Amino acid sequence: MRRKQSWEQLHRAVKERILTIDGAMGTMIQRRKPSEEDYRGVRFKDWASDVKGNNDLLSITQPEMIQEIHEEYLAAGADLIETNTFNAQRISMADYHMEEFSYEINVAAAKLARAAADKFNALTPDQPRFVCGAVGPTNRTASISPDVNNPGFRNTNFDELREAYSEQVRGLMEGGIDIVMIETVFDTLNAKAAGFATLEVFEELDLEVPIMISGTITDRSGRTLSGQTAEAFWYSMRHLRPFSIGLNCALGAELMRPYIADLAHVADVYVSAYPNAGLPNEMGEYDETPHDMACQIEPWAEDGLVNLVGGCCGSTPDHIAHIRQHVAKHKPRVLPEIEPKMRLSGLEPFVAG
């Protein structure tokens, strides 16, 4: 019943105003400078390998920290918050030899975000808040060889990805998410595995929630790492009938705009965008101020390109508060009527007729 009500509230809200997605979880964790001991907590104090940097693990070893970060973003006005699960599937967790905890981490992280959202739903019933289950790209790619001397080699495959994603999405659903967010897609084949796994879990549980998909353009070439343009990426993913399609990470707002515009013109679903706070400096840090970032994003809203906006790497609650304030005066993008045609994609889009 809650999920049906949430679905209805989400569809109503996105038609009324531009919704705000939260900012970077990793940035806010790094601000707190957790130590190796903090990551381990009591439960993993004797773990054989280092775990510092496993941010998803903090959902079970430092739950108060993660919920506090969620609440900071909600207090800044975020409509959607993402679970602390970007790498919480077996493939990525293998870096820390913690594959067996993947499911537990997803359940715990979803429950933390759910508790934070419910708290603010009670405080601001006129502004419903929603929990996105963050499903990241993994640290492997199914369509590109990691070995330049062996282009036919793959370090993962569709079925391995599908199984890892199925476990993750199942845990997120148990924890109470409202939306599945397949994000930071650099390899479309990985995203297809995530989407297929998500649909399998929906069928298994006899329960469905909206799917959001967000790719990442890796450089000024305007393509994903696996070589697709934004339009081709959309044609590759539209069979999932997502709630939204969009872009995040990699580029700052200034450089992301043309690719968001491409999606806005061809997608008959909502469009999301949450760029980094500029490009990283020599120290790997992000210098774009909340005001500057918001001023770069506002023209997207003014020109009717977006339905959901937020921040990725380097963004903070201050960034989200400024972005929300700047886009609030503009109406959300109106979904275009797209003429039915055969639309295919390789690296480039192909539209018949």
Secondary structure, DSSP 8 states (H G I E B T S, - for coil): -HHHHHHHHHHHHHHHS-EEB---HHHHHHHT---HHHHHTTTTTT-SS--TT-GGGHHHHSHHHHHHHHHHHHHTT-SEEE-S-TT-SHHHHGGGT-GGGHHHHHHHHHHHHHHHHHHHHHH-TTS--EEEEEE---S--SSS-S-TT-TT--S--HHHHHHHHHHHHHHHHHHT-SEEEEEEES-HHHHHHHHHHHHHHHHHHT----EEEEE---STT-B-TTS-BHHHHHHHHGGG--SEEEEEEEEEHHHHHHHHHHHHHH-SSEEEEEEESS-B-TTS-B---HHHHHHHHHHHHHTT--SEE---TT--HHHHHHHHHHHTTS------------EEESSSEEE--
